[in-house]
Amino acid sequence: MARMGVKVQFWLEKDGELILGKGRKELLSLLAELGSLRRAAKQLGMSYRAAWGKIRETEKLLGWPLVENKEGSRRLGLTLQGAQLLNRFELFEKEATLEVKKVFRKHFPPE
């Protein structure tokens, strides 16, 4: 018999508006990796315009830029604040997921 498990999903909000969740986290991670918003959006199956819109919405809520052109190139990357936000969110997700699983095992011990 298969064991029961638990799944959780986290996101950050400000005044009820989405700042960062699974989709935006993936977008920013790919942008940082590829250096291109167009390529990151394509890999996620979204339009460049939709991807840029999500970034702009988030920047407006935060009050600071997430992305910038890298010096001397056409490559786009995360600002220091953008990279820190992404890193802190990923660390939070991992730690919080472990805690949720501990609580789950407490209330639903393996049989």
N, C-alpha and C positions, 0 to 999 in steps of 0.2 A: 504494500500500500504506500502511496506517495505521501511524503511529509508535507504538512501545512507550512506555509511561509508567509511573509509579509512584504509588501512593496510600499515604498513611500516616494513622493515627489515633492521637491522643495522649490520655492521661488521667492524672490524678493519683491516687495511692493512698497510704494510710497503713495500715501493718500489713496489707497485702493487701486492704484495703477501699477501694472507690471513693469518692473525694472529689469529683472533677470530671472529666467527660468531655463528649462531644458533647451528650447529652440534658440534663444538668444545666446546662451552659453556655447552651444555648438557653433553658431555663427561667428562669435568672437574668437573662439579657439581656432577655427579654420582660417579666419582672417589673419590671425597672428602667425599661423603656420605657413600659409600660402602667400601672404603679402598682397592679396588681391581680393577685393570685395566681390567682384564679378565672378571669380573662380569659386570663392567660398559659397556664394549664393547658388551657383550652378550645381555644385556638389550636393547641396541640400535640397535641390529641386525647387528653388524659389527664384523669382525675378530679381534682378539687380535693384530695381526700384523698390520692391517690397523689403529687401534686405536693408537698403539705405534708409528707408522709412522707419524701420524698427530701431536702427541705431540712433537716428535723429530723435525719435520719441524718448528713448532712454536718456540721451544726453540732455534733453530739455528737462526731464524730471530730476536728473541728478544736479544739473546746473554746471556741469563741466564736460569736456570732450572725452570720448572713449577712444577715438581713432585720430590718427594724424598721418600726413605724408612723411615718409622717412627721408632724412636729409640727402640731397643729391640724387634722388631716384623717384620713380613714379610709384614705387611700392607703398602700400598703405600698411600701417601697423597700429598696435594699441598704444595709447599714451601710457605713461607710468601709472596714472590713476586707473586707467582701464585694465591694465595688466594686474594691478593689485586687487581690483574688484573681482576679476575673474579668478585669480588665485585664492583669495579669501573665500569666495563662494564655493569653489571646488573643495577646499579643506573643510568648510562647514558641512557641506553635503556628506562627505565621507564620515566625519565624526558623528553627525546627527543620525545617519543611517545605522551606524554601529550601535548607537544607544537605543534606537528604536528596536533593533533586532534583539538586544539584550532584554528589553522590557517584554517583547513578544515571547521570548523563550521562558521568561518568568511566569507569564500568564497562560502560555500554551506549551508546556514542556513536552519533549518528544515522548512518544508512548513506547 
